[in-house]
C-alpha cells in the first residue's frame, strides 16, 4: 500500500481534532473575558448607586435649607404686612376724626353764611330805605342826583382836567414824535433816492410844421398805419411844432412816441417804414420792460418772484403818478420799509417785498376795472405770493384795514416817498378841488365860523364861535375834523388841523 494514501486520511483527522480543540479553547477564553467584564460592570453599577445616594442626600439637604429660608422670609413678610395693616388702620382712624372735625366746621360755616346773608339783606333794606328818605328830603330821584353831582364835578374840575390832559398829551406826543422822527430820519438817510418829476409825455416835438403833412401822408395813409399798429390816437392840430399822442396804455404811448421820433429823424415816413420801425420799437420796449423789472428786483435783493410778476413790475417804468415814476417810487418804498422795519423789529423781508409790490396793480389798471390796490391783490393771489405780503401791501391807501405792523410800515414808507419835495406834481384842478373839500368838511361842524386851508392844503385853520365852543369842545372838535378828513379824503403826507377859539371883548369910552 502506498504510504501517501495513509497520510491523507490522517491529515484530515488531525485537522478535525485541531478544529475541535480550537473551538473549546476559544469558548474558554470567551467565558473568562465575559466574567471579567461582568465584574467590572458590577463595580461601576455599585459606584453609580453610591454616587446617586450622595447626590440624593445633598439634594435633600439643599431642599431642607431652601424650605427653612422660605419659612423665614414668609415670617418676615407676615410681620411687615401686619405692621402696614396696623399703620393703615391708624391712618384711617385719623382721617375719620378729621372728617368729623371738617363736617363740624362746615356746619359752622353754613350757619355764618346764613347769618351774613341775613345781615346783607337787612343792610340792603336799610340802604333802600335811606335812599328813599334822601329822595323825599332832597326832592330828587337817585338818577337825577347822580346827574347833578356829575355835572357839578365836571364844571368844577373841567379846567383842571383839560390842563392835565393837554400836559399829558403834549408830553406823550413829544416823546413819541421824537422817536418817530428818529426812525423816519434814519430810514430816509439810509436810502435817499434822487427825485425828478417824470411825465410820460404825449407830446412829440417836430423840427417844422411842414412835417405834419408828411406824418399824415397821402389821404392819411401814414397816420392811419401808425395809429393801427400802435393802438393810439395821433392828434395833429394847430399847436406849432408839436404832435400829440393820446391813449390809455402808457406802454403803447411810449412805443408810438419813440417810433414817431425815429421816423422824423430818419425822414422816410411811409407805411412800410412805419411798420418796420414800430415792430422794432415794440421788441425794444418788451426787452426794456423785462430789463427794468429784473433791475428792480436785483437792486432790492428780492429774487423769489414769478417772471410774470417781474415783467409787470417792469411795466411801471412807463407809469407815473402825479409826475413821479412809479417803478422808482416802488423801489424807494421798498428800501424805506426795510429801514423802518429793522428799526421797529418787524419782519424786514415782508415789509420790503410789500413795499416793492404795493403799486403792482398800476401796471394794468387801465385794462382792468377796479382800484389799483384791488387789482394788485388779485395779481399777487394769482401768482401765489404769500398772504403776509398781500396783507402788507393792501392797506397803503387805507382801502383795507392795516392788519399787521408791516402794513403800517408800507403805508408810512409810501407816504414818505410821495411827500418828498419835488417828488410829485399835482394838477391845478385837483389841487383846488382838494382845498375846497378840506374847507367844506370843516365848515360842516357846529360852532365853526371860518375855515382856511393853507400851506398847499397841508394845514386847515378853523375859527370857532367862543360862545358855542369852549376849550374842551375845541379839543374834541379838532379830533373830529381830523378823523373825518381821514375817512373822506385821499391825500399825500398829513394834514394839520388847528382850531382857534378867540374871545374878544370890546367896549367904547365916550
Beta strands, then each sheet from edge to edge (+ up, - down):
strand 1: 203-205
strand 2: 233-235
strand 3: 242-246
strand 4: 320-321
strand 5: 324-325
strand 6: 448-454
strand 7: 459-464
strand 8: 496-501
sheet 1: 1+ 3- 2+
sheet 2: 4+ 5-
sheet 3: 6+ 7- 8-
end
